[in-house]
Amino acid sequence: MERPESIDIPLDTLSYIILKARAFDAQAGVSDPDEASNDTDDGFVSVLEGQSDDPTAEELADLIDSLSDDERASLVALAWIGRGDYDPEDWEEVRQLARERRQGSTARYLLEMPMLGDYLEEGAAALGINLTDEETDALYHENGGEEPARD
């Protein structure tokens, strides 16, 4: 398959979204929202639990919401291809379908998708895009892992 001319999303931004999505995916659901113990007593297990005011989810949602319509459509299309719903050869059609089917918040839709980080990376790989270098840069960048600058 020939690599698409553009996925609209800068690769450093896509890599950052994948890393944040993986951090969000790694969290477990809240087991006891009224838990009275402290972190020391519960062995810091609550750190891995998703919370209603989860900063990782908020940061990821804000970043997705800051994307243009075309970038959000590309992100959804990558997730669908990575999940195996569509073939990479149908990239342009899948992006158009993502635009047409959009209802409500793209961030909310994507954050409800289990394994989002994996699906995005698998979708990119299916299109011939290797994100390993960008992911490494996002992890160890001199800005301390902060969100990449947006144009």
TORKOL-4160 file (C-alpha; in steps of 0.2 Angstrom, whole numbers, padded with zeros to 4 digits, m for minus):
151
<pt num="1" X="0000" Y="0000" Z="0000"/>
<pt num="2" X="0006" Y="0017" Z="m0004"/>
<pt num="3" X="0008" Y="0029" Z="0011"/>
<pt num="4" X="m0006" Y="0043" Z="0010"/>
<pt num="5" X="0001" Y="0060" Z="0006"/>
<pt num="6" X="m0005" Y="0067" Z="0022"/>
<pt num="7" X="m0014" Y="0061" Z="0038"/>
<pt num="8" X="m0016" Y="0080" Z="0042"/>
<pt num="9" X="m0009" Y="0077" Z="0060"/>
<pt num="10" X="0009" Y="0082" Z="0063"/>
<pt num="11" X="0018" Y="0066" Z="0068"/>
<pt num="12" X="0024" Y="0073" Z="0085"/>
<pt num="13" X="0006" Y="0078" Z="0090"/>
<pt num="14" X="0000" Y="0060" Z="0085"/>
<pt num="15" X="0014" Y="0052" Z="0095"/>
<pt num="16" X="0009" Y="0063" Z="0110"/>
<pt num="17" X="m0009" Y="0058" Z="0108"/>
<pt num="18" X="m0004" Y="0040" Z="0107"/>
<pt num="19" X="0007" Y="0041" Z="0123"/>
<pt num="20" X="m0007" Y="0050" Z="0133"/>
<pt num="21" X="m0020" Y="0038" Z="0126"/>
<pt num="22" X="m0010" Y="0023" Z="0132"/>
<pt num="23" X="m0008" Y="0031" Z="0150"/>
<pt num="24" X="m0027" Y="0034" Z="0150"/>
<pt num="25" X="m0030" Y="0016" Z="0144"/>
<pt num="26" X="m0018" Y="0009" Z="0158"/>
<pt num="27" X="m0030" Y="0016" Z="0171"/>
<pt num="28" X="m0043" Y="0004" Z="0179"/>
<pt num="29" X="m0060" Y="0010" Z="0183"/>
<pt num="30" X="m0064" Y="0018" Z="0200"/>
<pt num="31" X="m0067" Y="0003" Z="0212"/>
<pt num="32" X="m0073" Y="0013" Z="0227"/>
<pt num="33" X="m0076" Y="0031" Z="0224"/>
<pt num="34" X="m0080" Y="0034" Z="0242"/>
<pt num="35" X="m0064" Y="0025" Z="0248"/>
<pt num="36" X="m0059" Y="0032" Z="0265"/>
<pt num="37" X="m0041" Y="0025" Z="0266"/>
<pt num="38" X="m0026" Y="0034" Z="0261"/>
<pt num="39" X="m0013" Y="0031" Z="0248"/>
<pt num="40" X="m0001" Y="0023" Z="0260"/>
<pt num="41" X="m0014" Y="0011" Z="0267"/>
<pt num="42" X="m0019" Y="0005" Z="0250"/>
<pt num="43" X="m0002" Y="0003" Z="0242"/>
<pt num="44" X="m0005" Y="0018" Z="0230"/>
<pt num="45" X="m0017" Y="0007" Z="0220"/>
<pt num="46" X="m0028" Y="0022" Z="0218"/>
<pt num="47" X="m0015" Y="0030" Z="0207"/>
<pt num="48" X="m0020" Y="0018" Z="0193"/>
<pt num="49" X="m0039" Y="0021" Z="0195"/>
<pt num="50" X="m0048" Y="0032" Z="0183"/>
<pt num="51" X="m0056" Y="0047" Z="0192"/>
<pt num="52" X="m0070" Y="0059" Z="0186"/>
<pt num="53" X="m0057" Y="0073" Z="0187"/>
<pt num="54" X="m0043" Y="0063" Z="0179"/>
<pt num="55" X="m0030" Y="0075" Z="0172"/>
<pt num="56" X="m0024" Y="0063" Z="0159"/>
<pt num="57" X="m0041" Y="0061" Z="0152"/>
<pt num="58" X="m0043" Y="0080" Z="0153"/>
<pt num="59" X="m0027" Y="0084" Z="0144"/>
<pt num="60" X="m0030" Y="0071" Z="0131"/>
<pt num="61" X="m0048" Y="0078" Z="0128"/>
<pt num="62" X="m0042" Y="0095" Z="0127"/>
<pt num="63" X="m0028" Y="0091" Z="0114"/>
<pt num="64" X="m0041" Y="0081" Z="0103"/>
<pt num="65" X="m0053" Y="0096" Z="0104"/>
<pt num="66" X="m0039" Y="0108" Z="0099"/>
<pt num="67" X="m0037" Y="0098" Z="0083"/>
<pt num="68" X="m0045" Y="0105" Z="0067"/>
<pt num="69" X="m0060" Y="0095" Z="0059"/>
<pt num="70" X="m0048" Y="0087" Z="0047"/>
<pt num="71" X="m0036" Y="0081" Z="0060"/>
<pt num="72" X="m0050" Y="0074" Z="0071"/>
<pt num="73" X="m0057" Y="0065" Z="0056"/>
<pt num="74" X="m0040" Y="0058" Z="0053"/>
<pt num="75" X="m0038" Y="0053" Z="0071"/>
<pt num="76" X="m0055" Y="0043" Z="0070"/>
<pt num="77" X="m0050" Y="0035" Z="0054"/>
<pt num="78" X="m0033" Y="0029" Z="0061"/>
<pt num="79" X="m0042" Y="0022" Z="0076"/>
<pt num="80" X="m0055" Y="0013" Z="0064"/>
<pt num="81" X="m0041" Y="0006" Z="0053"/>
<pt num="82" X="m0031" Y="0001" Z="0068"/>
<pt num="83" X="m0046" Y="m0008" Z="0076"/>
<pt num="84" X="m0048" Y="m0018" Z="0059"/>
<pt num="85" X="m0065" Y="m0010" Z="0054"/>
<pt num="86" X="m0058" Y="m0004" Z="0038"/>
<pt num="87" X="m0043" Y="m0007" Z="0026"/>
<pt num="88" X="m0029" Y="0005" Z="0025"/>
<pt num="89" X="m0031" Y="0006" Z="0006"/>
<pt num="90" X="m0048" Y="0015" Z="0009"/>
<pt num="91" X="m0040" Y="0029" Z="0019"/>
<pt num="92" X="m0048" Y="0044" Z="0010"/>
<pt num="93" X="m0065" Y="0035" Z="0011"/>
<pt num="94" X="m0063" Y="0031" Z="0029"/>
<pt num="95" X="m0058" Y="0049" Z="0033"/>
<pt num="96" X="m0073" Y="0056" Z="0024"/>
<pt num="97" X="m0084" Y="0043" Z="0033"/>
<pt num="98" X="m0077" Y="0049" Z="0050"/>
<pt num="99" X="m0082" Y="0067" Z="0045"/>
<pt num="100" X="m0099" Y="0062" Z="0040"/>
<pt num="101" X="m0103" Y="0051" Z="0055"/>
<pt num="102" X="m0097" Y="0064" Z="0068"/>
<pt num="103" X="m0110" Y="0068" Z="0081"/>
<pt num="104" X="m0105" Y="0077" Z="0097"/>
<pt num="105" X="m0087" Y="0077" Z="0104"/>
<pt num="106" X="m0074" Y="0067" Z="0095"/>
<pt num="107" X="m0063" Y="0067" Z="0111"/>
<pt num="108" X="m0078" Y="0059" Z="0121"/>
<pt num="109" X="m0080" Y="0046" Z="0107"/>
<pt num="110" X="m0062" Y="0041" Z="0106"/>
<pt num="111" X="m0059" Y="0041" Z="0125"/>
<pt num="112" X="m0073" Y="0028" Z="0126"/>
<pt num="113" X="m0063" Y="0017" Z="0114"/>
<pt num="114" X="m0053" Y="0004" Z="0124"/>
<pt num="115" X="m0035" Y="0002" Z="0118"/>
<pt num="116" X="m0036" Y="0019" Z="0109"/>
<pt num="117" X="m0017" Y="0021" Z="0109"/>
<pt num="118" X="m0014" Y="0004" Z="0102"/>
<pt num="119" X="m0027" Y="0007" Z="0088"/>
<pt num="120" X="m0020" Y="0023" Z="0083"/>
<pt num="121" X="m0002" Y="0016" Z="0082"/>
<pt num="122" X="m0008" Y="0001" Z="0072"/>
<pt num="123" X="m0018" Y="0012" Z="0061"/>
<pt num="124" X="m0003" Y="0023" Z="0057"/>
<pt num="125" X="0008" Y="0007" Z="0055"/>
<pt num="126" X="m0005" Y="0000" Z="0042"/>
<pt num="127" X="m0003" Y="0016" Z="0033"/>
<pt num="128" X="0016" Y="0014" Z="0033"/>
<pt num="129" X="0020" Y="0027" Z="0046"/>
<pt num="130" X="0032" Y="0022" Z="0059"/>
<pt num="131" X="0030" Y="0033" Z="0075"/>
<pt num="132" X="0044" Y="0025" Z="0086"/>
<pt num="133" X="0056" Y="0040" Z="0084"/>
<pt num="134" X="0042" Y="0052" Z="0088"/>
<pt num="135" X="0036" Y="0043" Z="0103"/>
<pt num="136" X="0054" Y="0042" Z="0110"/>
<pt num="137" X="0056" Y="0061" Z="0107"/>
<pt num="138" X="0039" Y="0064" Z="0116"/>
<pt num="139" X="0044" Y="0054" Z="0131"/>
<pt num="140" X="0062" Y="0061" Z="0132"/>
<pt num="141" X="0060" Y="0078" Z="0124"/>
<pt num="142" X="0069" Y="0093" Z="0133"/>
<pt num="143" X="0052" Y="0101" Z="0137"/>
<pt num="144" X="0049" Y="0087" Z="0150"/>
<pt num="145" X="0036" Y="0078" Z="0140"/>
<pt num="146" X="0025" Y="0093" Z="0138"/>
<pt num="147" X="0012" Y="0094" Z="0124"/>
<pt num="148" X="0020" Y="0098" Z="0107"/>
<pt num="149" X="0018" Y="0116" Z="0101"/>
<pt num="150" X="0003" Y="0118" Z="0090"/>
<pt num="151" X="0003" Y="0130" Z="0075"/>
